[in-house]
C-alpha cells in the first residue's frame, strides 16, 4: 500500500461532459454528481446528485463522447449506463445495468471511445482482464473479453 493513500484502488472519478459546462463526479457512497454553471475561476455553480446507487462504491465514470448527458459508471459490482445526467434533477437520471453476456463484475477503470461514429466502452476489471462493449448504449449487448 502506498503511504498516505487508501488501499482502495479506483479509476477516474471525474468526467467532463461533451456538452461542455458540466463536470461529473462519482463517490464512494455510490452517488454521481453534476457540477454546472461555474465560472472560469471555479467559483459558484450548482451541485446536483443525478443518481444514487445505494450500497455500491463508484470506481470509475466516463462520459459518452457522442451522446450528451450519457455517462458510464463502474462500481465494485457492475457497469451501468446513466442517461439524462446533463438535465436530471436530484436522483432523476435513468440508470440501466450493462448486463449482457460476459459483462464484467468488479471494474476499476472505464474508457468510452468514439470509434468511427460508434462508441465502444472499455473496462479494466479487477480479476477479469480487459472487456469491450462494442455496442455501448445497448444494455444487453455482449461484452468481448480482450484479455483474460
C-alpha positions in Angstrom: 0.0 0.0 0.0 1.3 3.5 -0.8 1.8 5.6 2.2 -0.9 8.2 2.7 -3.3 6.5 0.2 -6.2 4.3 0.8 -5.9 0.6 0.0 -9.0 1.0 -2.2 -7.9 1.4 -5.9 -10.2 3.2 -8.2 -10.2 4.7 -11.7 -11.2 8.2 -12.7 -14.0 9.6 -10.7 -14.2 12.8 -12.8 -15.6 13.2 -16.4 -16.1 16.3 -18.4 -19.3 16.0 -20.5 -19.1 16.5 -24.3 -21.9 19.1 -24.0 -19.5 21.4 -22.1 -20.1 23.2 -18.9 -20.7 20.0 -16.8 -18.3 18.2 -14.7 -19.4 14.8 -13.4 -18.1 13.1 -10.3 -18.6 9.7 -8.7 -18.1 9.0 -5.0 -17.5 6.1 -2.6 -21.1 6.3 -1.4 -22.5 5.3 -4.8 -23.6 8.8 -5.9 -23.0 10.5 -9.2 -22.9 14.3 -9.2 -23.1 17.1 -11.8 -21.4 20.4 -11.2 -22.6 23.0 -13.6 -22.9 26.8 -14.1 -19.5 27.5 -12.5 -17.3 30.4 -13.7 -13.8 30.3 -15.1 -12.4 30.6 -11.5 -14.3 27.5 -10.5 -16.5 29.6 -8.1 -20.3 29.4 -7.9 -22.1 26.8 -9.8 -24.7 24.2 -8.8 -24.0 20.7 -7.5 -26.7 18.1 -8.2 -26.8 14.5 -7.3 -28.1 12.9 -10.5 -28.0 9.3 -9.4 -27.6 7.2 -6.2 -26.5 3.6 -6.4 -27.2 2.7 -2.8 -24.8 0.3 -1.3 -22.3 0.5 -4.2 -19.0 2.2 -4.5 -18.4 4.1 -7.7 -14.9 3.2 -9.0 -14.9 5.0 -12.4 -17.0 7.2 -14.6 -16.7 8.0 -18.3 -18.7 10.4 -20.4 -20.1 9.2 -23.8 -18.2 11.3 -26.4 -21.2 11.4 -28.8 -24.3 11.4 -26.6 -24.7 14.5 -24.3 -25.7 13.5 -20.8 -24.8 9.9 -21.1 -22.3 8.5 -18.6 -20.9 5.1 -18.0 -20.5 4.2 -14.3 -18.5 1.3 -12.8 -18.9 0.0 -9.3 -17.4 -2.9 -7.3 -20.4 -5.0 -8.6 -21.3 -3.8 -12.1 -21.1 -1.4 -15.0 -24.1 0.8 -15.8 -25.3 3.4 -18.3 -26.7 6.7 -16.9 -28.8 8.8 -19.3 -30.0 12.3 -18.7 -27.2 13.3 -16.4 -27.0 16.7 -18.1 -30.6 17.7 -17.3 -31.7 15.5 -14.4 -33.0 16.9 -11.2 -31.8 15.2 -8.0 -31.7 11.4 -8.4 -33.7 11.5 -11.7 -31.2 10.3 -14.2 -32.1 6.9 -15.9 -29.8 4.1 -14.8 -29.5 0.7 -16.6 -27.1 -2.1 -15.8 -24.9 -3.2 -18.7 -25.6 -6.8 -18.1 -25.1 -8.6 -21.5 -23.1 -11.8 -21.8 -19.6 -11.6 -20.5 -20.4 -8.4 -18.6 -17.7 -7.6 -16.0 -18.3 -7.6 -12.3 -15.8 -5.5 -10.4 -14.5 -2.8 -12.7 -11.7 -0.4 -11.8 -11.5 1.8 -14.9 -13.7 2.8 -17.8 -13.0 4.4 -21.1 -15.6 5.5 -23.7 -14.1 5.8 -27.1 -15.6 7.1 -30.4 -14.6 4.5 -32.9 -15.8 6.0 -36.3 -19.1 7.3 -35.1 -19.9 4.5 -32.7 -19.0 4.4 -29.0 -17.2 1.4 -27.5 -16.8 1.0 -23.8 -13.6 -0.5 -22.4 -13.5 -1.8 -18.9 -10.3 -2.7 -16.9 -11.6 -5.3 -14.4 -10.2 -6.4 -11.0 -9.6 -10.1 -11.9 -11.4 -10.4 -15.3 -8.9 -8.6 -17.5 -10.0 -6.0 -20.1 -13.5 -6.2 -21.6 -15.0 -4.3 -24.5 -18.6 -3.4 -25.1 -18.8 -2.5 -28.9 -22.5 -1.6 -28.7 -22.3 1.0 -25.9 -25.9 2.2 -25.4 -27.4 -1.3 -25.6 -27.7 -2.6 -22.0 -27.9 -6.3 -23.1 -25.2 -6.3 -25.8 -22.5 -8.8 -25.3 -19.0 -7.9 -24.0 -15.8 -9.1 -25.6 -13.0 -10.5 -23.4 -9.8 -8.8 -24.7 -7.5 -10.2 -22.1 -8.2 -13.0 -19.6 
